[in-house]
């Protein structure tokens, strides 16, 4: 079943209209012949493994359906007569199977037949009713009528003092496992817009805080102090995170008592997680994985301790999927369904990272990115999520998301190490969005100063009507909104709303956020936000979680040589995109063992020695000089002479128009043509630059352009490189289309250039060519 399967007629069409007809490109990037998931380690797991496991579990579950449309509901009595069937249906829906599929439609009819009829409600068990809520909340309105009956049961069956519940749903104090599923069912109803009284949330929050032990953990029952379990601790965290979202979302500051309880539970989870291997007793693995995932997705955590919870879970599922397909172990239906939900929810695209900044109040709106991600998911009809990570986390990990977000009302006073790490993130292609809470001038001024310190050669400017934040999807009057940007000429590095704009509060507190589009200034925040998302994510064409991570250098690869590359600009000055060869070089090394030695790039602390002097490139022992710019530029006679000497001595010069806008490459080509007395000719398919004849090279005679390029320009699927030849070799290579931002994986809408993979392949071929 394709993960792009629409859940109802018209869904895909609406999505395509917004995304420019390419949302499913990232989702369908892998064909049917993908690596199987057996024995995959956490570090080796890829999205292809996840997709393979999803499809295998879906197929196995569908094969196990009984003739009456159920899934072995003669299991534990506490799940009721249709609890397991509801769990499987929810898992299939969450993982992309359409409710119109015959098997799913048949099972849903079984569930629907249990709705209220003449005041008789056949559902009677807490787990069963809670799971039914997940099914009806997952489908569109004309199929979801039974959710009202489910909500009535959930809203009337619990201990009115503690909000706990027992297996049978009577009004007596119950256990934390049943209470969790009762709460999860109500949460699904709340997401459907069914109002739940604030008194319920108040009592629920109070109960979970009061029943938490001093070490941050919870037991199976409120009186189980000292008898804790991992799953019940995660249940307590889930309950408080939900209560915080549903009851405290309109506060300007986080509730201190709730935040303290959550932080204490998360701290224990961090400490404990280092010993977790995902190997639990038969039938409990999926339950534990889902418990971990609920906390992680609600809080944005990518790591517990130093471990990636999703990668660990993928490894655990991979260890079991063969046994499930071969009828072992027992209890596999529920374990498979829970694991399927884990995979489906966990591998969705991650678009932004909320930065934890020690020393300031960085999380007064604990659910700003959570609710914004939900708004975006509803708008694009495809799930996205977010991370929460420390600003001190390595930039190479932070760059997994194109947007980093800081929100505070305090002075942003970063250490030198934090500044260097943030600068590295921005150089690797990231964009920082800084939100001054309640229009804080102290925070805004400190961000302004930070930008000037990180990029002293750049100037802050007010985004004008041509800026994509005002027009990518929706037209917004720029006169009504002061949005300051620090732009390097091809992309925004920092975005800073000024004045009384408080985007984070609007994302979290406005329950009608999407509905407000078109309602004056209030609706403008929604429009600006959707424009920001589309601008930063290539109109939503995001890779799934494991695809979006930056390629890491493979230390098992033997070095086979070095290519020496210098970064230069006419007249000197700082390089606009200094990290392009850092990323392209990792790819080159992993494929060929050829290392890149850079000159004229920032050092490890982010300090730059500026670009090479173009007039003195012959003074350096270089194989390739990369000259990248934007606008027309005049070369001095010394620079032209140096280029001529460099190429005659066997060197190669790559001249690129960054972002594909401007006449930089064309202008330099004309100046060199006048001086050299030779023309630049199109690089043909037979040339090694495109055919990839060098050892480790790529055949890029057919190539993919960025979505914006394909959308705006009628380019055939071939590279458009040109070259001036010396001694029958391409000595000066010109690219009017962007390579550097593609190599970095920058997803900024509006760039004319090559898609990321093909930009790296072209740069690999260029490096191998000059090495020869």
VOGU-3710 file (C-alpha; in Angstrom, 3 decimals, decimal comma):
1> xxxxxxxxxx> 0,000/0,000/0,000  1,506/3,308/-1,028  2,196/5,776/1,751  0,780/8,441/-0,552  -2,602/6,732/-0,573  -5,209/9,440/0,120  -7,542/8,842/3,032  -10,498/10,219/1,125  -11,365/11,464/-2,351  -9,913/14,883/-3,055
11> xxxxxxxxxx> -7,257/14,720/-0,354  -4,350/14,137/-2,704  -5,702/16,673/-5,174  -5,812/19,390/-2,523  -2,343/18,497/-1,345  -0,964/18,576/-4,877  -2,444/21,993/-5,573  -0,563/23,445/-2,637  2,679/21,557/-3,025  3,082/22,137/-6,736
21> xxxxxxxxxx> 2,379/18,506/-7,682  5,408/16,968/-5,999  4,721/16,195/-2,326  4,904/12,463/-2,891  8,290/12,650/-4,612  10,149/12,359/-1,323  7,742/9,712/-0,029  8,058/7,547/-3,145  11,787/8,038/-3,640  12,513/4,378/-3,065
31> xxxxxxxxxx> 11,290/1,689/-5,423  10,132/-1,804/-4,634  13,623/-3,324/-4,719  14,871/-2,061/-1,375  17,032/-3,689/1,295  15,098/-5,969/3,614  15,054/-5,026/7,271  16,491/-8,192/8,804  19,111/-7,599/11,500  19,527/-3,902/10,750
41> xxxxxxxxxx> 21,349/-2,019/13,471  20,183/1,318/14,856  23,088/3,150/13,214  22,574/1,463/9,835  18,791/1,892/9,624  17,487/3,863/6,663  14,062/5,032/5,644  14,079/2,262/3,050  14,283/-0,270/5,896  11,396/1,448/7,667
51> xxxxxxxxxx> 9,296/1,496/4,522  10,007/-2,167/3,902  8,952/-3,101/7,439  5,781/-1,031/7,205  4,757/-2,804/4,016  5,595/-6,244/5,420  3,665/-5,690/8,648  0,693/-4,285/6,738  0,642/-7,351/4,482  0,981/-9,786/7,403
61> xxxxxxxxxx> -1,834/-8,150/9,359  -4,168/-8,141/6,370  -3,480/-11,830/5,827  -4,425/-12,543/9,451  -7,872/-10,944/9,297  -10,713/-13,314/10,191  -13,542/-13,927/7,769  -15,886/-11,807/9,889  -13,600/-8,793/9,513  -12,008/-9,004/12,955
71> xxxxxxxxxx> -8,504/-9,732/14,182  -8,596/-12,506/16,790  -10,620/-10,614/19,347  -10,759/-13,636/21,604  -7,648/-12,388/23,331  -7,386/-10,853/26,813  -10,814/-10,113/28,242  -9,833/-6,581/29,270  -9,590/-5,490/25,632  -13,279/-6,180/24,998
81> xxxxxxxxxx> -14,783/-7,832/21,955  -13,226/-5,514/19,365  -10,206/-3,973/21,106  -7,606/-5,765/19,027  -9,519/-5,155/15,801  -9,682/-1,423/16,587  -5,948/-1,411/17,297  -5,141/-3,051/13,951  -7,474/-0,767/12,002  -5,908/2,295/13,626
91> xxxxxxxxxx> -2,422/0,999/12,776  -3,371/0,399/9,138  -4,949/3,849/8,826  -1,984/5,591/10,459  0,410/3,800/8,128  -1,390/4,963/4,995  -3,920/2,258/4,155  -7,118/3,841/2,856  -10,377/3,310/4,778  -11,871/2,394/1,406
101> xxxxxxxxxx> -9,683/-0,706/1,160  -12,122/-3,670/1,364  -10,468/-5,324/4,365  -10,335/-2,085/6,333  -13,849/-1,050/5,343  -15,170/-4,432/6,497  -13,442/-4,123/9,854  -14,647/-0,564/10,318  -18,212/-1,722/9,737  -17,738/-4,243/12,546
111> xxxxxxxxxx> -16,638/-1,412/14,818  -19,429/0,918/13,681  -22,086/-1,708/14,415  -21,299/-1,279/18,105  -22,422/2,354/18,275  -25,336/3,413/20,478  -28,705/1,992/19,542  -31,716/2,666/21,757  -29,431/3,595/24,666  -27,515/0,323/24,422
121> xxxxxxxxxx> -23,817/0,741/23,995  -22,070/-2,534/23,351  -18,588/-1,181/24,090  -17,722/-1,890/27,692  -13,951/-1,981/28,235  -11,643/1,008/28,622  -8,924/-0,207/26,259  -11,580/-1,093/23,703  -13,322/2,299/23,754  -10,051/4,241/23,788
131> xxxxxxxxxx> -8,861/2,367/20,714  -12,165/2,959/18,929  -11,579/6,684/19,418  -8,295/6,390/17,512  -10,059/4,786/14,554  -12,835/7,345/14,221  -10,499/10,285/14,782  -8,262/9,039/11,949  -10,917/9,114/9,218  -12,728/11,959/7,544
141> xxxxxxxxxx> -15,972/13,419/8,802  -18,492/11,373/6,835  -17,007/8,149/8,227  -16,453/9,372/11,780  -19,993/9,645/13,170  -19,462/6,950/15,858  -16,871/9,152/17,568  -19,679/10,992/19,355  -20,795/7,773/21,065  -17,225/6,926/21,960
151> xxxxxxxxxx> -16,726/10,396/23,405  -19,896/10,121/25,524  -18,627/6,868/27,057  -15,159/8,254/27,725  -16,493/11,513/29,192  -18,834/9,807/31,659  -16,873/6,753/32,831  -14,040/7,600/35,219  -13,446/8,442/38,846  -14,622/12,064/39,039
161> xxxxxxxxxx> -12,058/12,919/41,720  -8,895/11,426/40,221  -9,900/10,889/36,523  -8,505/7,352/36,809  -10,441/4,425/35,399  -10,649/0,662/35,711  -10,838/-2,065/33,057  -14,622/-1,997/33,009  -14,970/1,762/32,957  -16,894/2,090/36,167
171> xxxxxxxxxx> -16,480/5,116/38,383  -13,907/3,784/40,796  -10,241/4,488/41,124  -8,300/2,539/38,536  -4,808/1,848/37,302  -2,492/4,014/35,261  -2,468/1,771/32,192  -6,251/1,925/31,678  -6,230/5,602/32,617  -3,628/6,275/29,959
181> xxxxxxxxxx> -5,736/4,667/27,212  -8,819/6,508/28,452  -6,871/9,773/28,268  -5,462/8,949/24,836  -8,996/8,344/23,586  -10,180/11,705/24,911  -7,105/13,330/23,358  -8,103/11,985/19,947  -11,598/13,405/20,479  -10,076/16,771/21,408
191> xxxxxxxxxx> -8,032/16,752/18,191  -11,322/16,268/16,389  -12,591/19,484/17,926  -14,838/17,883/20,536  -14,639/20,153/23,601  -13,565/18,621/26,900  -14,230/20,529/30,108  -11,249/22,205/31,689  -12,139/20,683/35,054  -11,269/17,260/33,699
201> xxxxxxxxxx> -7,822/18,404/32,597  -7,213/20,155/35,927  -8,014/17,013/37,887  -6,023/14,831/35,515  -2,953/17,056/35,843  -3,310/17,145/39,635  -3,608/13,370/39,846  -0,513/12,654/37,792  1,574/15,218/39,656  0,439/13,893/43,053
211> xxxxxxxxxx> 1,078/10,263/42,089  4,607/10,932/40,788  7,360/9,650/43,059  10,259/11,814/44,188  12,534/10,152/41,622  10,280/11,273/38,751  8,672/7,865/38,124  5,170/6,403/38,276  3,834/3,000/39,283  1,001/0,894/37,886
221> xxxxxxxxxx> -1,486/2,300/40,406  -1,558/5,599/42,312  -0,544/3,749/45,475  2,359/1,836/43,910  4,972/4,214/45,303  8,370/2,600/45,025  7,090/-0,014/42,539  7,732/1,646/39,239  7,818/0,557/35,621  9,213/2,109/32,465
231> xxxxxxxxxx> 5,876/2,068/30,661  3,963/3,672/33,540  6,602/6,383/33,866  6,171/7,102/30,183  2,384/7,021/30,702  2,698/9,679/33,411  4,794/11,863/31,132  2,280/11,397/28,310  -0,591/12,415/30,585  1,146/15,602/31,737
241> xxxxxxxxxx> 2,237/16,538/28,216  -1,345/16,108/26,981  -2,746/18,089/29,917  -0,259/20,864/29,261  -1,282/20,984/25,600  -5,021/20,884/26,092  -5,451/22,945/29,255  -2,504/25,341/29,506  -1,973/26,362/25,911  -3,210/29,939/26,267
251> xxxxxxxxxx> -0,733/30,939/28,976  2,065/33,393/28,337  4,362/31,421/30,639  4,676/27,704/31,305  3,059/26,335/34,475  5,989/25,868/36,849  4,599/22,846/38,714  3,690/20,971/35,532  6,991/21,857/33,871  8,927/20,655/36,916
261> xxxxxxxxxx> 7,102/17,307/36,951  7,659/16,804/33,221  11,318/17,757/33,438  11,848/15,397/36,362  10,278/12,519/34,425  12,302/13,337/31,316  15,494/13,518/33,372  14,876/10,035/34,749  14,130/8,778/31,224  17,396/10,282/29,980
271> xxxxxxxxxx> 19,353/8,545/32,730  17,615/5,203/32,265  17,562/5,093/28,498  21,259/4,308/28,141  20,528/0,737/29,267  17,398/0,268/27,149  17,837/-2,104/24,220  14,231/-2,557/23,112  14,306/-6,214/24,142  11,273/-6,749/26,296
281> xxxxxxxxxx> 9,267/-9,829/27,058  7,125/-11,244/24,284  4,161/-9,052/23,473  5,456/-6,026/25,437  7,899/-4,602/22,890  5,345/-2,728/20,800  3,592/-1,385/23,907  6,889/-0,011/25,197  7,857/1,448/21,830  4,541/3,276/21,559
291> xxxxxxxxxx> 4,989/4,634/25,089  8,408/6,007/24,150  7,140/7,476/20,922  4,204/9,319/22,500  6,515/11,139/24,900  9,134/11,830/22,242  6,718/13,246/19,679  4,834/15,374/22,198  8,033/16,847/23,635  10,055/16,892/20,422
301> xxxxxxxxxx> 12,852/14,801/21,864  15,136/13,215/19,277  17,290/11,632/21,948  16,778/10,197/25,383  20,165/10,485/26,978  22,507/10,156/24,043  20,417/7,602/22,164  18,116/8,092/19,192  14,858/6,490/20,351  13,507/5,984/16,832
311> xxxxxxxxxx> 16,611/4,253/15,519  16,608/1,960/18,530  12,970/1,111/17,945  13,603/0,381/14,270  16,323/-2,063/15,295  13,931/-3,768/17,714  11,175/-4,131/15,095  13,671/-5,417/12,525  14,682/-8,145/14,987  11,071/-9,339/15,175
321> xxxxxxxxxx> 9,496/-8,848/11,755  10,603/-12,241/10,399  9,143/-14,029/13,404  5,846/-12,206/12,991  5,653/-13,294/9,370  6,303/-16,898/10,440  3,697/-17,086/13,206  6,002/-16,466/16,136  5,803/-15,336/18,872  2,316/-15,503/20,375
331> xxxxxxxxxx> 0,520/-12,215/20,904  2,031/-10,970/17,699  -1,097/-9,188/16,376  -1,071/-6,470/19,025  2,728/-6,261/18,993  2,749/-5,890/15,210  -0,001/-3,260/15,256  1,711/-1,191/17,956  5,046/-1,486/16,141  3,383/-0,433/12,898
341> xxxxxxxxxx> 2,028/2,700/14,586  5,497/3,372/15,979  7,086/3,166/12,528  4,351/5,158/10,788  4,339/8,016/13,290  8,067/8,027/13,909  9,478/8,239/10,401  7,554/11,288/9,183  9,492/14,389/8,063  11,028/16,611/10,734
351> xxxxxxxxxx> 11,035/20,229/9,634  12,240/22,328/12,595  14,284/22,112/15,781  13,457/24,072/18,903  16,749/25,092/20,456  17,199/24,643/24,175  19,408/27,497/25,362  20,897/27,054/28,847  20,630/30,098/31,062  17,477/31,670/29,601
361> xxxxxxxxxx> 13,757/30,878/29,657  13,596/29,171/26,279  10,461/27,057/26,806  7,745/29,350/28,168  5,568/28,205/25,248  6,265/24,469/25,561  3,872/23,594/22,754  4,531/26,278/20,154  6,254/24,035/17,617  4,057/21,079/18,571
371> xxxxxxxxxx> 0,859/22,896/17,625  2,458/24,592/14,630  3,506/21,184/13,316  -0,076/19,990/13,770  -1,387/23,045/11,918  1,055/22,444/9,066  0,193/18,732/8,968  -3,506/19,545/8,666  -2,869/22,162/6,016  -0,686/20,000/3,797
381> xxxxxxxxxx> -2,562/16,779/4,688  0,693/15,028/5,436  2,327/14,748/8,843  5,395/16,691/9,894  6,983/16,871/13,316  9,768/18,716/15,145  12,776/18,184/17,393  13,872/19,781/20,638  17,665/19,825/21,050  20,283/21,833/22,871
391> xxxxxxxxxx> 21,992/24,646/21,012  25,187/22,861/22,064  24,267/19,747/20,092  26,617/19,277/17,104  25,593/21,396/14,132  25,965/18,329/11,890  23,040/16,808/13,804  20,988/19,993/14,085  21,117/20,417/10,294  18,745/17,448/9,945
401> xxxxxxxxxx> 16,052/20,153/10,024  16,126/23,188/7,718  14,773/25,491/10,441  16,045/26,132/13,970  13,815/28,082/16,350  14,593/30,111/19,476  11,867/31,811/21,498  12,361/33,925/24,611  11,817/37,313/26,195  15,307/37,457/27,677
411> xxxxxxxxxx> 18,646/38,637/26,355  20,165/35,910/24,175  23,678/35,854/25,612  25,454/32,886/24,012  28,884/31,525/24,824  31,634/31,531/22,210  31,146/27,782/21,701  27,387/28,187/21,259  27,899/30,978/18,738  30,382/28,887/16,766
421> xxxxxxxxxx> 27,989/25,938/16,714  25,086/28,121/15,583  27,271/29,685/12,883  28,224/26,211/11,708  24,540/25,214/11,523  23,761/28,286/9,437  26,771/27,696/7,159  25,643/24,110/6,615  22,407/25,460/5,157  20,166/26,047/8,154
431> xxxxxxxxxx> 17,946/29,029/8,930  17,260/30,452/12,398  13,827/31,844/13,280  14,018/33,958/16,458  10,720/34,793/18,190  10,612/37,728/20,639  7,950/36,716/23,149  5,411/39,518/23,696  7,535/41,678/21,410  10,523/41,596/23,771
441> xxxxxxxxxx> 12,952/44,323/22,702  15,699/42,802/24,852  15,543/39,502/22,985  15,180/41,165/19,564  18,155/43,465/20,185  20,338/40,575/21,306  19,457/38,587/18,172  20,242/41,625/16,046  23,643/41,900/17,699  24,247/38,151/17,385
451> xxxxxxxxxx> 23,657/38,317/13,636  26,098/41,194/13,259  28,706/39,293/15,228  28,302/36,038/13,306  28,245/37,748/9,895  29,870/41,183/10,208  29,903/41,641/6,436  26,105/41,397/6,218  23,401/43,934/7,070  19,978/43,342/8,557
461> xxxxxxxxxx> 17,165/44,464/6,282  13,409/44,606/6,438  11,775/42,005/4,199  9,941/43,756/1,383  6,975/42,782/-0,751  9,163/40,605/-2,987  10,371/38,472/-0,111  8,879/34,941/-0,240  7,663/35,158/3,359  5,021/37,562/2,033
471> xxxxxxxxxx> 3,984/35,701/-1,104  5,075/32,038/-1,411  1,556/30,719/-0,772  -0,445/33,685/0,479  -0,206/37,387/-0,231  0,493/39,360/2,937  0,852/43,136/3,136  4,480/43,767/4,219  3,520/47,209/5,504  1,566/45,522/8,289
481> xxxxxxxxxx> 4,413/43,304/9,507  8,009/44,165/10,262  10,058/41,037/9,565  13,813/41,577/9,702  16,099/39,169/7,826  19,837/38,598/7,680  20,414/37,455/4,111  23,698/36,412/2,457  22,470/37,238/-1,020  20,941/33,858/-1,840
491> xxxxxxxxxx> 19,091/32,814/1,312  17,993/34,030/4,733  20,258/33,069/7,609  18,142/34,571/10,408  14,475/35,651/10,411  13,367/37,995/13,211  9,773/39,258/13,538  9,782/42,678/15,181  7,225/44,797/16,998  4,380/43,028/18,770
501> xxxxxxxxxx> 4,513/39,971/16,542  4,630/36,902/18,800  4,408/33,973/16,467  5,038/31,306/19,091  2,079/32,357/21,214  -0,198/32,418/18,164  0,893/28,906/17,154  0,235/27,509/20,609  -2,781/29,440/21,856  -4,908/29,964/18,742
511> xxxxxxxxxx> -7,109/26,890/18,414  -8,529/28,327/15,167  -5,107/29,065/13,728  -5,752/27,673/10,251  -9,327/28,928/10,184  -8,048/32,420/10,926  -6,387/32,712/7,503  -7,960/35,726/5,861  -9,066/37,431/9,072  -6,930/40,565/9,110
521> xxxxxxxxxx> -3,737/40,755/11,165  -4,681/37,653/13,142  -4,995/35,696/9,931  -1,789/37,219/8,618  0,241/35,338/11,225  -1,146/32,070/9,855  -0,366/33,187/6,304  3,168/34,279/7,202  3,746/30,990/8,984  2,637/28,868/6,067
531> xxxxxxxxxx> 4,737/31,020/3,744  7,718/30,541/6,057  7,275/26,767/6,071  6,903/26,578/2,280  9,866/28,918/1,737  12,206/26,945/3,999  11,180/23,428/2,965  10,983/23,576/-0,833  7,191/23,843/-0,550  7,037/20,896/1,793
541> xxxxxxxxxx> 9,115/18,411/-0,219  10,775/17,020/2,896  12,519/13,690/3,326  11,347/11,342/6,036  13,206/11,299/9,352  16,117/9,007/8,515  16,582/10,390/4,997  16,940/13,936/6,264  20,073/13,374/8,323  23,401/14,707/7,098
551> xxxxxxxxxx> 25,699/12,105/5,564  28,487/11,180/7,961  32,060/10,359/7,059  32,568/6,586/6,934  35,705/5,885/8,944  35,879/2,362/7,517  36,671/3,738/4,047  40,376/3,734/3,165  41,783/7,000/1,901  42,855/6,766/-1,743
561> xxxxxxxxxx> 44,096/10,291/-2,335  43,473/13,991/-1,856  42,056/16,736/-4,026  43,128/20,254/-3,020  40,393/22,843/-3,455  40,615/26,585/-2,915  37,623/28,878/-2,379  38,052/32,285/-3,985  36,095/35,423/-4,834  37,043/38,320/-7,073
571> xxxxxxxxxx> 38,478/41,037/-4,882  38,708/38,676/-1,895  36,203/38,851/0,948  34,307/36,128/2,723  32,916/33,123/0,941  29,108/33,273/0,720  28,558/29,518/1,154  31,748/28,214/2,773  30,529/24,728/3,723  29,408/23,337/0,362
581> xxxxxxxxxx> 32,593/21,294/-0,120  32,414/20,076/3,495  29,224/18,227/2,635  30,154/17,337/-0,957  33,566/16,202/0,313  32,048/13,710/2,756  30,039/12,223/-0,085  33,135/12,112/-2,303  35,184/10,376/0,392  32,533/7,790/1,265
591> xxxxxxxxxx> 32,194/6,858/-2,385  35,816/6,976/-3,540  38,131/7,403/-0,561  39,299/10,728/-2,013  39,669/13,381/0,688  39,105/17,109/0,186  41,669/19,582/1,496  40,123/23,070/1,596  41,835/26,431/1,555  39,927/29,670/2,141
601> xxxxxxxxxx> 37,138/28,252/4,331  36,204/28,770/8,007  38,207/26,797/10,526  36,739/24,463/13,146  35,779/27,407/15,394  33,853/29,071/12,595  36,468/31,783/12,102  37,173/32,514/8,466  40,401/33,644/6,910  38,308/34,991/4,051
611> xxxxxxxxxx> 38,547/33,695/0,536  41,760/33,187/-1,354  43,025/36,139/-3,270  42,095/35,237/-6,832  45,131/37,057/-8,122  47,424/34,812/-6,076  45,923/31,363/-6,619  49,106/30,194/-8,325  50,923/30,685/-5,022  48,964/27,752/-3,542
621> xxxxxxxxxx> 49,285/24,067/-4,364  45,719/23,561/-5,605  43,959/21,249/-8,021  40,677/23,174/-8,206  39,651/26,756/-7,477  35,947/27,285/-6,861  34,721/30,812/-7,558  31,066/31,417/-6,614  29,051/34,625/-6,650  25,760/36,225/-7,589
631> xxxxxxxxxx> 25,889/39,508/-9,459  28,036/40,800/-12,297  31,628/41,285/-11,167  34,652/42,781/-12,867  37,908/40,825/-12,769  41,117/42,743/-12,471  43,868/42,171/-15,017  45,900/40,455/-12,268  43,046/38,077/-11,530  42,551/37,190/-15,185
641> xxxxxxxxxx> 46,276/36,613/-15,605  46,370/34,399/-12,493  43,485/32,280/-13,772  45,208/31,876/-17,149  48,492/30,797/-15,519  46,678/28,451/-13,128  44,827/26,538/-15,845  47,874/26,403/-18,138  49,769/24,761/-15,256  47,114/22,046/-15,063
651> xxxxxxxxxx> 44,656/23,541/-12,571  40,876/23,746/-12,997  38,564/26,640/-12,138  34,858/26,144/-11,359  32,775/29,318/-11,689  29,219/29,141/-10,318  26,270/31,491/-9,978  25,043/30,834/-6,446  21,304/30,268/-6,248  21,066/30,414/-10,035
661> xxxxxxxxxx> 19,977/34,069/-9,937  22,220/36,768/-11,354  24,819/36,893/-14,091  27,976/36,050/-12,160  29,096/33,039/-14,225  27,998/34,561/-17,532  29,793/37,800/-16,807  33,072/36,129/-15,830  32,797/33,849/-18,835  32,606/36,854/-21,156
671> xxxxxxxxxx> 35,603/38,532/-19,501  37,725/35,362/-19,720  36,620/34,772/-23,304  37,795/38,236/-24,281  41,124/37,649/-22,555  41,746/34,003/-23,427  40,433/34,264/-26,964  38,442/31,055/-26,591  34,755/30,265/-26,093  33,122/28,122/-23,459
681> xxxxxxxxxx> 31,346/25,175/-25,064  28,553/23,019/-23,622  29,904/19,950/-21,845  28,663/16,973/-23,837  27,359/13,631/-22,657  30,557/11,929/-23,798  32,720/14,091/-21,528  33,992/12,395/-18,341  32,469/15,236/-16,301  29,065/13,839/-17,179
691> xxxxxxxxxx> 29,722/10,234/-18,130  31,553/9,552/-14,863  34,395/7,580/-16,434  36,734/8,265/-13,510  36,828/5,551/-10,856  33,885/6,257/-8,564  32,301/8,775/-10,908  28,611/9,069/-11,721  26,748/8,946/-14,994  24,920/12,272/-14,822
701> xxxxxxxxxx> 24,036/12,607/-18,464  20,452/12,702/-17,213  19,877/14,825/-14,150  17,202/16,222/-11,859  16,761/19,915/-11,211  15,296/21,462/-8,087  11,516/21,639/-7,914  11,450/25,406/-8,383  13,655/25,089/-11,461  11,507/22,382/-12,985
711> xxxxxxxxxx> 8,402/24,404/-12,144  9,640/27,695/-13,581  11,945/26,726/-16,456  11,617/24,348/-19,339  14,991/22,642/-18,933  15,617/19,222/-20,450  16,941/16,676/-17,904  20,596/17,211/-18,813  23,282/19,271/-17,065  23,940/22,724/-18,517
721> xxxxxxxxxx> 27,648/23,030/-17,718  29,934/24,863/-20,109  33,728/24,720/-20,239  36,747/26,415/-21,769  39,228/23,742/-22,754  43,006/23,767/-22,383  44,971/20,830/-23,805  41,688/19,038/-24,567  40,520/19,113/-20,957  37,768/21,274/-19,397
731> xxxxxxxxxx> 39,952/23,808/-17,579  37,405/26,510/-16,705  33,920/25,143/-15,958  30,891/27,440/-15,808  27,570/26,750/-14,122  24,722/29,270/-14,352  22,694/26,900/-12,175  23,353/26,449/-8,481  25,547/23,611/-7,230  26,555/24,744/-3,726
741> xxxxxxxxxx> 23,117/25,092/-2,137  22,166/21,792/-3,701  25,230/20,098/-2,229  24,313/21,515/1,185  20,767/20,234/0,835  19,283/23,720/1,316  15,533/23,494/0,701  14,902/27,192/0,159  12,179/27,736/-2,438  13,177/29,919/-5,363
751> xxxxxxxxxx> 16,640/28,541/-6,134  17,505/27,696/-9,733  19,834/24,738/-9,733  20,361/21,021/-9,402  18,632/18,696/-6,949  20,743/17,824/-3,903  21,809/14,313/-4,932  22,712/15,376/-8,453  24,561/18,484/-7,273  26,768/16,234/-5,126
761> xxxxxxxxxx> 27,245/13,820/-8,017  28,312/16,607/-10,345  30,729/17,954/-7,748  32,066/14,416/-7,226  32,752/14,106/-10,951  34,439/17,520/-11,053  36,687/16,623/-8,113  37,638/13,270/-9,647  38,333/14,909/-12,998  40,763/17,438/-11,562
771> xx> 42,431/14,800/-9,396  43,369/12,911/-12,559
//
